[in-house]
Amino acid sequence: MPVCRECAHCWEDRRETVYRRGECWFCRLKGPFFSRSYRVGEKTRVDPDQPGCPHFTQKEVK
C-alpha cells in the first residue's frame, strides 16, 4: 500500500532553526498554507507514513 511520502503532492520541509521543529511533511492538495505550528492531521500537515489518500500520485523517480 502506498504511503504519503511516496506521493507527488507530499512535501518535506527540513528547515531547522532554534525555533523550528525538525522535519515536517505537508500535502500540497490540502491548501497553500504550510504552517509548522499545526499538529499532524490538522490543515495541510500529514504523517509521511500514513496510507495514501484517493488523490495519491506516485512521485517520479529521477
DOLOPA-24462 format. One record per residue (C-alpha): residue number from 1; residue in one letter; x, y, z. Coordinates in steps of 0.5 Angstrom, whole numbers. Each point is the difference from the previous one (the first is absolute). Example, Ala and Ser with C-alpha at 12.3 -4.5 7.8 and 13.67 -1.06 7.14 Angstrom:
% DOLOPA-24462
NODE   seq   type      c1      c2      c3
NODE     1      A      25      -9      16
NODE     2      S       2       7      -2
//
This chain:
% DOLOPA-24462
NODE   seq   type      c1      c2      c3
NODE     1      M       0       0       0
NODE     2      P       3       7      -2
NODE     3      V       1       5       6
NODE     4      C       0       8       0
NODE     5      R       8       0      -1
NODE     6      E      -1      -3      -7
NODE     7      C      -5       5      -3
NODE     8      A       2       5      -4
NODE     9      H      -4       5       4
NODE    10      C       3      -1       6
NODE    11      W       6       5       2
NODE    12      E       5      -1       5
NODE    13      D       2       7       4
NODE    14      R       7      -2       3
NODE    15      R       2       7       2
NODE    16      E       2       0       7
NODE    17      T       2       6       5
NODE    18      V       0       1       7
NODE    19      Y      -8       2       0
NODE    20      R      -2      -5      -5
NODE    21      R      -2      -7       1
NODE    22      G       4      -6      -4
NODE    23      E      -2      -2      -7
NODE    24      C      -8       1      -1
NODE    25      W      -4      -3      -6
NODE    26      F      -6       3      -4
NODE    27      C      -5      -1      -5
NODE    28      R       0       5      -6
NODE    29      L      -7      -2      -2
NODE    30      K      -3       2       7
NODE    31      G       2       7      -1
NODE    32      P       5       5      -1
NODE    33      F       2       2       8
NODE    34      F       5      -4       3
NODE    35      S       1       1       7
NODE    36      R       4      -4       4
NODE    37      S      -4       2       6
NODE    38      Y      -5      -5      -1
NODE    39      R       0      -7       2
NODE    40      V       0      -6      -5
NODE    41      G      -7      -1      -3
NODE    42      E      -2       8       1
NODE    43      K      -1       4      -6
NODE    44      T       6      -2      -5
NODE    45      R       4      -3       5
NODE    46      V       1      -8      -1
NODE    47      D       3      -6       2
NODE    48      P       5      -3      -5
NODE    49      D      -1      -7       2
NODE    50      Q      -8       0      -1
NODE    51      P      -3      -3      -5
NODE    52      G      -1       4      -7
NODE    53      C      -7       3      -1
NODE    54      P      -4       0      -6
NODE    55      H       4       5      -3
NODE    56      F       6      -4       0
NODE    57      T       5       1      -6
NODE    58      Q       7      -3       0
NODE    59      K       6       4       0
NODE    60      E       4       0      -6
NODE    61      V       7      -4       1
NODE    62      K       6       4      -2
//
